[in-house]
Amino acid sequence: MYLSEIQIRVRYSETDRMGYVYYGNYAGYFEVARAESLRNLGFTYKAMEDEGFILPVFTFSVKYMRPAFYDDLLIIKVMVRELPAARIRFDYETYNEKDELINTAETTLVFINKVTGKPCAAPAYFLDALKKFF
């Protein structure tokens, strides 16, 4: 299993009238966490796109356990639990500074050949970078 984590500080503009982080902002947090997770492996979305692979989101789900608030420091753990084929699934756990679980989520992305617009296998160099974690 591949695991990485990032920290995100909640900005005031990301909260709603109740003072909670607005639920829709978590998709953005997870995108940042996913991009940094790939960067930690030595890849960027930009480089992969330049090489002819795009990764649109296929599914996204989240389960909320408790709210996060303005100025909270969130720790987002990103896990890839199985080697990808044409799809890659990212699992997330978000914690606050008290180490309380805020939510869990998952996104599945599909490797698409940029030229054909069709699903394709994950690039071999990407799989090679992940294999050492499995």
N, C-alpha and C positions, 0 to 999 in steps of 0.2 A: 504494500500500500504506500502511495506517495502522500505525504502530508506537508503542508506549509501553513503559515499563519501571518496575518497582517493586523495592524492596529488602525482604527479609524476613529477620529474624534468627532462626535456629533455636533454639527453646527446648528445655530438657532433656527436658520431658515429651513431645516429639515424636520422641524417639529410641527405638530398640529395644535389646534386650540386646546386640547387636553394636556399639552406639554409632552406628549409621547412622540417618538420618532414616527413620522407618517409611514404607514406600512409600505407604500410604493417605493420609498427610498431604499429599501433593502435590496431590490433588484440591482440598483446602481452600486451598492456596497459589494454585492456578490460579484459583479462584473469587475470591479477594481481588484477584489481578492483573487479572482480567477486569472486576470491578466498578470498580476504579480506572481502568482503561483507558476505560471508558464515562464515568466522572466527568471524566476529562481532556478528553473530547469535549463536556462540558457536560450530561451525562445521568446519572441514577441509576436503579438498578433500581426503587426505590420510586416515583419520579416516573412511570416508564413503566407500572408496575403501576397507579398511581392514574389514569392515562390510559387504562387498559383493555387493556394488553399484558402478557402474561407470557412468560417465556423459559425453558422447561424444557430441560434437557440432553437431546439426542437421542443423541449418541455421545461417547465419551471414550476416548482411547487415549494411552499413554505408553511411551516407550522409555528405559530407564535405562542410562547409560553408566558412571557412577561414583557413589559415595555422597557424601552431605553429612553433616556431623557437628554435634553440639551447638555452639552459638555461632558457626557459620559465618554470614556475611552472604551471602545468596543474591540474585542479580540475576535477575529474571524478565522476559524480553522477551515482549511480547504483540503479535502481528501479525494484522491482518485483511487478507488478500491479495486479496480480491475483494468487490465490493459485494454486500450481502445481498439476497435476495428474501424468501422465507418462512423461510429458514434463514440463519444466520450462523455462519461457521467462524472460530474463534480458534486460532492456532498459538502455541506457547510454546517458548521456549528458556530453560533455567535454567543459570546460571553461578555458580561460587564466586568468592571474592575473588582467586584466582589466574587468573581468566578462563578456567577450565577448564569445558567443557560437561558439566553433570551429567546432563541429560535433555532430551528433546524431547517435546512432547505436542500434542494437538489436542482441542478440543471443538467440537461442532456443537450449536447451540441453535436452537429453532424459535420463531418469533413466533406466539403464540396469542392469539386474541381472548378476553379474560377472560369476556365474557358468553356467547358461543356455545361456547367450548371448542374451537374449530376453528382450524387454521392460517390465517394471514393474511399479507399483505405487510408488510414492514417499514414503519414509519411514514415518511411523506415527509420530515418534519423530521429524522429520524434519517439517512436517505439523503443529504439535503442537507449535513449536517455531515460525512459521510464522503467525499463526492464530491471535495472539494478535495485529498484525499490520493491520488487515482487519476488 
